[in-house]
Amino acid sequence: MNNIYIYNGEFNALLNLLAYFFQNKIKPSNIKKEGYLGNLFDYVINLNLDNKDLTSQFINYFGKYNMHQIYYVFLSNEDNKELIIYYYLLNFFKYRENLVKMRNLKCVNETLRICKKVGNEAHRFKGFVRFKELKNKILYATISPDNDILEIISVHFKKRLKNEYWLIKDEKRKIISVYDKKDFYILKEDELNIKDLILSDSEKDMERLWKTFYDTVGIKERTNERCRMNFMPKKYWHNILEVSGEIEKSC
């Protein structure tokens, strides 16, 4: 029988669950978000733990570097990412600061691989995000990343566009980052009504100009589709103005 532990999908809730495991020396078969149905051989356990903010305690014990690593794993779309985090921190008790050097451990290799993947996607999206100016002068953009990188890129745009009001919507996860010139807040889509968005007149003109410029500077004889898709994967094109109309083209 597999003991599958359930949490609500929030990072702090996962930390509470991990602390419970370590304190009671419990070895879970797996950890899943709410909604997991399991199979015939799963024993699903949903604990009612006190939701304490354990972030600072975890940072003090495991260190900022390790907490950064596991947070990036948490933001990934990897299966069994919670179990990878569990084993990574469990091995910290044995290897301490030398843990990151233990590349022979699967949990360490997986953690480093996933962190690199999430970091690379977040870095790409700093250049892929295309803001549009709305009638009320708020900047608005949509993204559809593989991993939950909205918070990471929001930190970037908080510095890059610090004097603007902006919204970034993650279409896959139905969440929106809202910036008010002071800080950003990540909300669920149903907490914010953004159904009727109207572009400003200047934005419509700017989009036409930008698309014309992009089409004009390209040299057809030097087109390299494979190279372009290496730098700008096709799965992101529908959110990128200059190539959104080319989605139907064959690779």
C-alpha positions in Angstrom: 0.0 0.0 0.0 1.4 3.4 -1.0 0.9 6.3 1.5 0.1 9.3 -0.6 0.0 12.6 1.3 -2.1 15.5 0.1 -1.5 19.2 0.4 -3.3 22.3 -1.0 -0.7 23.1 -3.7 0.9 26.1 -1.8 4.6 26.2 -1.1 4.1 27.0 2.6 1.7 24.1 3.0 4.3 21.8 1.5 6.9 23.1 4.0 4.5 22.3 6.8 4.0 18.8 5.5 7.8 18.3 5.1 8.4 19.5 8.7 5.8 17.0 9.9 7.6 14.2 8.0 11.0 15.1 9.4 9.8 15.5 13.0 7.9 12.2 12.9 10.4 10.3 10.7 7.8 9.5 8.1 8.8 8.3 4.7 6.0 9.1 2.2 5.4 7.0 -1.0 4.5 10.3 -2.7 3.1 13.8 -2.1 0.4 15.2 -4.3 -1.8 18.3 -4.6 -5.5 18.3 -3.7 -7.6 16.6 -6.4 -5.3 13.6 -6.7 -7.6 10.5 -7.0 -5.0 7.8 -6.6 -5.4 4.2 -7.6 -6.3 0.8 -6.1 -3.0 0.6 -4.2 -2.9 4.1 -2.9 -3.8 5.1 0.6 -4.5 8.8 0.4 -3.8 10.8 3.6 -4.9 14.4 4.0 -3.5 15.8 7.2 -5.0 18.9 8.9 -1.8 20.6 9.9 -1.5 24.1 11.3 -0.5 26.4 8.4 2.5 28.1 10.0 4.9 30.3 8.0 8.0 28.1 8.1 9.9 29.8 5.3 12.4 31.7 7.6 13.0 28.6 9.8 13.7 26.5 6.7 16.1 29.2 5.3 17.9 29.4 8.7 18.4 25.6 8.8 18.8 24.6 5.2 20.3 27.8 3.9 19.3 30.3 1.2 20.9 28.4 -1.6 19.0 25.1 -0.9 15.7 26.9 -0.4 16.2 28.7 -3.7 16.8 25.3 -5.3 13.7 23.6 -3.9 11.5 26.6 -4.7 12.5 26.4 -8.3 11.7 22.7 -8.3 8.3 23.6 -6.7 7.6 26.0 -9.5 8.3 23.4 -12.2 5.8 21.2 -14.0 7.7 18.0 -13.1 5.9 14.9 -11.9 6.7 13.9 -8.3 8.5 17.3 -7.8 7.4 17.2 -4.1 9.0 13.9 -3.5 12.2 15.2 -5.1 12.2 18.1 -2.7 11.6 15.8 0.2 14.6 13.6 -0.6 16.8 16.6 -1.4 16.1 18.1 2.1 16.3 14.7 3.8 19.8 14.2 2.4 20.8 17.6 3.8 20.6 16.1 7.3 23.4 13.7 6.3 25.6 15.8 3.9 24.9 19.3 5.1 26.6 22.0 2.9 28.3 19.2 0.8 24.9 18.1 -0.5 25.1 20.0 -3.8 28.4 18.2 -4.5 26.7 14.8 -4.2 25.9 14.4 -7.9 25.7 10.6 -7.5 22.4 11.1 -5.6 19.3 11.1 -7.9 17.5 13.8 -5.9 20.5 16.2 -6.3 20.8 15.6 -10.0 17.1 16.0 -10.5 17.0 19.2 -8.5 19.9 20.8 -10.4 18.4 19.8 -13.7 14.9 21.1 -12.9 16.3 24.4 -11.5 18.2 25.0 -14.7 15.1 24.3 -16.8 12.9 26.7 -14.8 15.6 29.3 -14.7 16.2 29.1 -18.4 12.5 29.4 -19.2 12.2 32.4 -16.9 15.2 34.1 -18.6 13.6 33.5 -22.0 10.3 35.1 -21.0 12.0 38.3 -19.9 12.4 38.8 -23.6 9.3 37.0 -24.8 6.7 39.0 -22.8 4.9 41.5 -25.1 3.0 44.2 -23.3 0.0 46.0 -24.8 -1.2 49.4 -23.6 -4.9 49.5 -22.7 -7.3 52.4 -22.9 -6.7 53.2 -19.2 -2.9 53.2 -19.8 -2.3 49.9 -17.9 0.1 47.6 -19.6 -1.2 44.1 -20.2 0.5 40.9 -21.3 -0.3 37.2 -21.6 2.1 34.2 -21.3 1.7 30.4 -21.4 4.9 29.0 -19.9 5.5 25.3 -19.1 6.5 26.1 -15.6 5.0 28.5 -13.0 7.5 31.3 -13.6 5.0 34.3 -13.2 6.5 35.3 -9.8 10.1 35.1 -11.1 9.5 37.3 -14.2 7.3 39.7 -12.1 10.4 40.5 -10.0 12.2 41.4 -13.2 9.4 43.6 -14.6 9.0 45.3 -11.2 12.4 46.7 -11.7 12.2 47.1 -15.5 8.8 48.9 -15.5 8.7 50.3 -12.0 6.9 53.5 -13.1 4.1 51.7 -14.9 0.9 49.9 -13.9 1.0 46.4 -15.5 -0.8 43.1 -15.5 0.7 39.7 -16.6 -1.7 36.8 -17.1 -0.5 33.2 -17.0 -3.2 31.6 -19.3 -2.3 28.0 -18.3 -2.7 28.5 -14.6 -5.4 31.2 -14.6 -3.4 33.6 -12.4 -2.5 37.2 -12.9 0.4 39.3 -11.6 -0.8 42.9 -10.7 1.7 45.7 -10.2 0.7 49.0 -8.7 4.0 50.9 -9.0 5.0 49.7 -5.5 4.7 45.9 -5.5 3.1 43.1 -7.4 0.4 40.7 -6.2 -0.4 37.3 -7.8 -4.2 36.7 -7.9 -6.4 34.1 -9.3 -8.2 35.1 -12.5 -11.6 35.0 -10.9 -10.5 37.5 -8.3 -10.0 40.2 -11.0 -12.3 41.1 -13.9 -10.3 41.6 -17.0 -12.7 40.2 -19.6 -13.4 43.4 -21.5 -10.0 44.8 -22.2 -9.8 47.7 -24.8 -6.5 48.6 -26.4 -5.6 52.2 -26.7 -5.5 53.9 -30.1 -1.8 54.4 -29.9 -1.3 50.7 -29.1 -3.2 49.7 -32.2 -0.9 51.9 -34.3 2.2 50.7 -32.6 1.3 47.1 -33.2 0.8 47.7 -36.9 4.2 49.6 -37.1 6.0 46.9 -35.2 4.6 44.1 -37.3 5.5 46.0 -40.5 9.0 46.7 -39.2 9.5 43.0 -38.2 8.3 41.8 -41.6 10.4 44.4 -43.5 13.8 43.8 -41.8 13.7 40.1 -42.4 15.7 38.7 -45.3 13.8 35.8 -46.9 16.9 34.4 -48.5 18.5 34.1 -45.1 15.5 32.7 -43.2 16.5 29.8 -40.9 13.4 28.4 -39.2 15.2 25.8 -37.1 17.5 28.5 -35.7 14.7 30.8 -35.0 12.7 28.2 -33.1 15.8 27.3 -31.1 15.8 30.8 -29.7 12.0 31.4 -29.8 10.2 28.0 -29.4 7.0 27.7 -31.4 4.9 26.8 -28.4 5.3 30.5 -27.2 4.4 32.1 -30.5 0.7 32.8 -29.9 1.7 35.3 -27.2 4.4 37.0 -29.3 2.9 39.7 -31.6 5.4 39.6 -34.5 5.1 35.8 -35.1 1.6 35.1 -33.8 0.2 35.0 -37.3 2.7 32.3 -38.4 1.6 29.6 -36.0 -0.1 27.6 -38.8 3.1 27.4 -40.8 4.9 24.1 -40.9 8.3 23.8 -39.3 
